C-alpha cells in the first residue's frame, strides 16, 4: 500500500493536468466558436444592409430620372412616367424582399433608420407620381433623403462593427 501512496501525488498530478488541458481546449474552442459565429452574423447583417440600401438606391435612381422629366431634377437621362413605372415596381419588389431580411437580422436602431430612409423615398415617389413641378420642393426632398441615408449608413456600420465612412455628400458641379 505504501507504493500506491508514494505514486498517488503523481497520479493526482496527471489527473489534474488532463482536466486542465481538457478545460483549456474546451474553453478555447467555445471562445473561437463564438467569435466565428459573431463574424458570420455580422457578415449576414452587412449583406442585408447592402441589399436593402442597394434596393432603395435603385428606386432613388429611377425617381431622379422621372423627376427630371418634370423639370425638377437635372438628371441628364429623364424617364417618362410610363417608362419609370415598371422600373419602380421592380425596385419596390426588391426593396420589400430586402426589408424582410433587415427585420430579421438588423439591430432595432438600424431598422428604425432604414424605415425612416424608406419613408423619405416613399415621399419622393409620391412627389413624382403626382407629377409635381416644383424643383425647390424636390431639392428639399433630396436633402432629406441624403440625411436619412447617412443616418442609415452610420447605424448599419455600428451594427457590423465598421469604422465610420464617407457621408456620401457631394456638391453638384456648377452648371454651364
Secondary structure as GFF3:
##gff-version 3
##sequence-region A 1 176
A	DSSP	alpha_helix	2	69	.	.	.	ID=ss1
A	DSSP	alpha_helix	81	105	.	.	.	ID=ss2
A	DSSP	alpha_helix	108	129	.	.	.	ID=ss3
A	DSSP	alpha_helix	135	159	.	.	.	ID=ss4
###
